[in-house]
């Protein structure tokens, strides 16, 4: 089964595939796995495929790490007085 017209562009292929993947998530009752990154300066969405559905950031190496480092520095600054 094809979701796009013959001769469609790569962008059309990707859009059709993403749309069908989203539809499969909704039909399977897994829409709660579609999340938005909790970093205040990030607007990305992601699919939480963790076993316990606990992922909070689109990328733990960038968004997650940045927030953890900022919290650590704030605690150190507060402790130093």
Backbone torsions as a table, in degrees:
resi	resn	phi	psi	omega
1	UNK	NA	134.2	179.7
2	UNK	-113.3	142.5	-178.4
3	UNK	-107.6	9.2	-177.6
4	UNK	-142.5	160.7	-177.1
5	UNK	-76.0	150.2	175.2
6	UNK	-59.5	137.7	-179.6
7	UNK	80.9	9.6	-179.7
8	UNK	-68.7	155.9	-179.1
9	UNK	-74.3	167.7	177.3
10	UNK	-61.2	-38.6	178.7
11	UNK	-61.8	-40.2	177.2
12	UNK	-65.4	-39.4	177.1
13	UNK	-61.2	-47.9	-179.0
14	UNK	-63.8	-42.0	179.0
15	UNK	-62.6	-42.9	179.1
16	UNK	-65.7	-43.2	179.6
17	UNK	-65.0	-42.3	178.5
18	UNK	-65.4	-40.4	177.6
19	UNK	-62.2	-41.9	178.9
20	UNK	-69.3	-38.0	176.8
21	UNK	-62.5	-41.9	177.1
22	UNK	-62.6	-42.7	178.4
23	UNK	-62.4	-40.5	178.2
24	UNK	-63.4	-39.0	177.2
25	UNK	-61.5	-44.8	-178.6
26	UNK	-66.0	-45.9	-179.4
27	UNK	-63.5	-36.2	-179.4
28	UNK	-78.6	-3.9	-179.6
29	UNK	74.8	25.8	-177.4
30	UNK	-108.7	21.5	-175.4
31	UNK	-64.1	-21.1	177.6
32	UNK	-69.1	-13.6	176.1
33	UNK	-78.3	-15.5	176.0
34	UNK	-83.6	116.2	-173.8
35	UNK	-132.2	167.1	174.8
36	UNK	-110.1	140.6	-179.9
37	UNK	-58.1	136.4	-178.5
38	UNK	-83.9	-4.1	176.1
39	UNK	-68.1	131.1	-174.1
40	UNK	-63.1	-26.6	-178.0
41	UNK	-100.4	11.5	-179.3
42	UNK	-114.4	138.4	-179.7
43	UNK	-115.8	14.3	-176.9
44	UNK	-78.1	152.6	173.3
45	UNK	-111.0	156.5	179.5
46	UNK	-151.9	168.1	175.8
47	UNK	-105.7	121.3	-179.9
48	UNK	-82.9	104.2	179.6
49	UNK	-102.2	13.0	178.2
50	UNK	-68.5	152.8	-175.9
51	UNK	-60.7	-43.1	-177.6
52	UNK	-100.1	13.6	175.7
53	UNK	55.5	47.2	-174.5
54	UNK	-114.3	4.1	-178.1
55	UNK	-65.1	136.2	-176.3
56	UNK	-115.5	-23.4	-174.2
57	UNK	-122.0	151.2	178.7
58	UNK	-64.1	-33.9	178.2
59	UNK	-147.5	115.6	-176.9
60	UNK	-68.2	-23.0	179.5
61	UNK	-76.2	-22.5	179.3
62	UNK	-110.7	-71.6	-176.1
63	UNK	-63.8	-49.3	-178.7
64	UNK	-64.0	-47.2	-179.0
65	UNK	-63.8	-41.2	-180.0
66	UNK	-59.4	-43.5	179.8
67	UNK	-69.9	-38.8	178.3
68	UNK	-65.7	-40.3	178.1
69	UNK	-66.1	-41.5	178.7
70	UNK	-62.7	-41.7	178.4
71	UNK	-65.5	-40.6	178.1
72	UNK	-62.0	-46.2	180.0
73	UNK	-64.5	-37.0	177.8
74	UNK	-66.0	-40.0	176.7
75	UNK	-64.9	-41.8	179.1
76	UNK	-64.7	-41.4	-179.8
77	UNK	-64.4	-41.9	179.6
78	UNK	-65.7	-40.4	-179.9
79	UNK	-68.3	-32.9	179.8
80	UNK	-73.3	-21.8	175.4
81	UNK	78.2	NA	NA
